[in-house]
Amino acid sequence: MSDDDLFGAEHVRVYRETGGERGYHWRGTTILLLTTTGRRSGEPRTTPLIHRVDDGRWVIVASKGGTPEHPAWFLNLEADPEATIQVQAEEIPVRMSVAEGEERSRLWRLMAEVWPDYDAYQERTEREIPIVLLERR
């Protein structure tokens, strides 16, 4: 299986087992693992997400492929903004915020450069897809 075929739980497993040597580079982008606390279960939930770094913050997009509802990981962060990310072999405690206004527009363009499908996802939904900033705590 090539790294480009990794998806979901398998992506998380391979990424963790290899310290990001496999799974960090994916389909021309870079991936981090975001671990949130489930808002109902209280259990840790880990999701592989495309990211870029901007001004020392990790930038991720709550697109869920342009579905009408936000992804579960975003709802978990709204309930508890403290989380952990794994970037390659490093685990980093972070706090989330949501970009707004001109900063959101600038970061949207930055993210769409590496994953042009984000523009199509936004066209599919009436919700404004959140741009999430993760800062080291």
C-alpha positions in Angstrom: 0.0 0.0 0.0 1.4 3.4 -0.9 1.1 6.3 1.5 -1.3 8.0 -1.0 -3.7 5.1 -0.4 -3.8 5.6 3.4 -7.1 6.7 4.8 -8.8 7.1 8.2 -7.8 4.7 11.0 -5.2 3.0 8.8 -3.6 6.3 8.1 -3.5 7.1 11.9 -2.0 3.6 12.7 0.8 3.8 10.1 1.6 7.4 10.9 1.9 6.6 14.6 3.9 3.3 14.1 6.5 5.1 11.9 6.6 8.5 13.7 5.2 10.1 10.5 7.8 8.6 8.2 4.9 7.1 6.4 1.7 9.2 6.2 3.1 12.7 6.8 3.5 13.2 3.0 0.2 12.4 1.4 -1.1 13.2 -2.1 1.2 16.2 -2.5 0.3 17.6 0.9 1.4 17.2 4.5 -0.6 15.5 7.3 -0.8 16.0 11.0 -2.8 13.8 13.5 -5.3 15.8 15.6 -6.4 14.2 18.8 -9.5 15.8 20.4 -11.6 14.7 23.4 -15.0 13.3 22.3 -17.6 15.8 23.4 -20.1 13.1 24.3 -17.8 10.0 25.0 -14.9 11.8 26.7 -12.7 9.4 24.7 -9.7 10.5 22.6 -10.5 10.8 18.9 -7.7 11.0 16.3 -8.1 12.3 12.8 -5.4 12.7 10.0 -5.7 16.2 8.5 -4.0 18.2 5.8 -2.1 21.1 7.3 0.2 24.0 6.6 2.1 26.2 9.0 1.5 29.9 9.1 3.3 32.2 11.6 4.1 29.3 14.0 0.5 28.0 14.0 -0.8 24.9 12.3 -3.7 25.6 9.9 -6.4 23.0 9.2 -9.7 23.1 7.4 -13.0 21.8 8.8 -14.4 20.9 5.4 -15.8 17.4 5.8 -15.9 17.3 2.0 -18.4 20.1 1.8 -21.2 18.3 3.7 -23.8 20.5 5.5 -22.5 19.8 9.0 -19.1 20.4 10.6 -16.8 17.4 11.1 -17.0 15.8 14.5 -13.4 16.8 15.3 -14.4 20.5 14.9 -17.4 20.1 17.2 -15.1 18.4 19.7 -12.7 21.4 19.6 -15.6 23.8 20.1 -16.5 21.9 23.2 -12.9 21.6 24.4 -10.4 23.8 22.5 -7.3 22.0 23.9 -6.0 19.1 21.9 -2.8 17.3 20.9 -1.3 17.1 17.4 1.4 14.8 16.1 3.5 16.3 13.4 5.9 13.6 12.2 7.3 12.2 15.4 6.6 15.2 17.6 3.5 15.3 19.9 2.4 18.9 20.6 -0.3 20.2 23.0 -2.3 22.9 21.2 -5.3 25.2 21.7 -7.6 26.0 18.8 -9.1 29.2 17.5 -11.0 30.0 14.3 -9.7 32.4 11.7 -12.1 35.2 10.7 -12.3 38.1 8.2 -9.2 38.9 6.1 -7.1 36.3 8.0 -9.5 33.6 7.1 -9.5 34.7 3.4 -5.7 34.7 3.3 -5.5 31.3 5.0 -8.2 29.8 2.7 -6.1 30.7 -0.3 -3.0 29.2 1.4 -4.8 25.9 2.0 -6.5 25.8 -1.4 -3.0 26.0 -3.0 -2.2 22.6 -1.6 -5.7 21.1 -1.8 -7.7 22.8 -4.6 -10.8 20.6 -3.7 -11.4 22.9 -0.8 -12.9 25.5 -3.2 -15.3 22.8 -4.5 -16.2 21.7 -1.0 -17.1 25.3 -0.1 -19.4 25.5 -3.2 -21.2 22.4 -2.1 -22.3 23.8 1.2 -24.1 26.9 2.6 -22.0 26.8 5.8 -18.8 28.8 5.9 -16.1 26.1 6.2 -14.0 27.0 9.3 -10.3 27.6 9.1 -8.8 26.3 12.3 -5.6 27.6 13.9 -3.7 25.4 16.3 -1.2 27.2 18.6 1.2 25.5 20.9 0.2 25.7 24.5 
